Amino acid sequence: MSSPFVHDAPPPQRVVFAPGALAQVAEEARRLGMARALVVATPGSGARLGERVLAMLGSRAAGLCAIAAIHVPRAVAEAGLAAARENRADGLVAVGGGSAIGLAKIVARDAALPILAVPTTYSGSEATTIWGTTDGDRKMTGRAAAVLPRTVIYDPELTLGLPAAVTASSAMNAMAHCIMGLWSPTRTPISTACAGEAVRRFGAFLPRAVADGSDIEARGECLVASWLAGTVLAAGTGLNHKLAHVLGGYGLPHAETHAVLLPHTTRFNAAAGGKVPARLAEALHAADPAGALAGMLAGFGIPQRLRDLGFDAARIPDAAAQVGALGIETPRRVTAEDARALLEAAF
Ligand code: NAD
């Protein structure tokens, strides 16, 4: 029998997927009733894509706000809101990764504007009602239906230039959400189905996308997998995320840390038995899922161990004590001693 669950269906969202789908951006903005869309992007190459989208929106474009930055610092959020007001925007078109979508979410939340998202990375933020912002070192997150993009356009052509290392680490981060989501106490039959399917697609196509960034089929499958992974995030996070969060306190980078930890946390959780190991084995076509993930990681030119990320071994006992104090019980209890062994193995 299924475990007991509560499933909250997400607010309606239209998802358009096709190579070249960016060409539909003006039509999709019209469907949302946008007459003055503010394009939100990161600076640099993000801004160049933003300019392109601005031109495609034609008379529906109100302006470009290419100031997005990772974790939406408060000053950036305030400037984004000011840009929406100054341009009298009636909608936001977020083009780029989690940073551009994250800024649009804060503006949407505070100015009650709809978002049309055009993701260009595997963050999956476009599929969640989660917003986040930072004030110095302080991070605030929350959930609001209003920040979920009303429409998402997935165009794999926009991801062809994503560097191999970013491709690998951000997709391993998305895989971590899916794999841990299979053990989440708040999982539902839908999140489990999406997680398994995302792991299957990443397992088959991520190595191809990393080896050859111009492989449009592999890029498209990874983009679909990251959409599914975003929906799984709604079911909560697990051991990998909690460990990565604690290590983030020592300055370790988020996605790369997720990637390094994933084979180890998967091995640890799989030892609890249950249905998940078989599900993962099927999705990854491997009898030993943790070994398969370690093999995938080894094939990517990204940091392989915590020591490669500059982590100081002397911090392991302190980090392990923090993880042990979190009281993680699912699928098995994680003591400080367990966390220490896990971190030592990953180091
Ligand atoms: P990002 O958006 O910061 O992008 C990283 C860099 O890659 C940027 O400089 C960007 O310009 C560049 N880039 C983006 N797409 C590119 C492409 N196709 N080709 C070449 N370069 C490209 O990074 P990210 O990992 O997508 O997002 C990270 C942020 O998203 C974090 O702040 C994280 O907290 C947030 N996030 C939020 C959620 C949520 O549900 N709210 C989920 C996941 C991540």
Residues whose N, C-alpha, C, O or C-beta is under 5 A from the ligand:
A	BS01	NAD	T42 P43 G46 I70 H71 G96 G97 G98 S99 A100 T120 T121 S123 G124 S125 T128 I130 W131 L158 T159 G161 L162 P163 S170
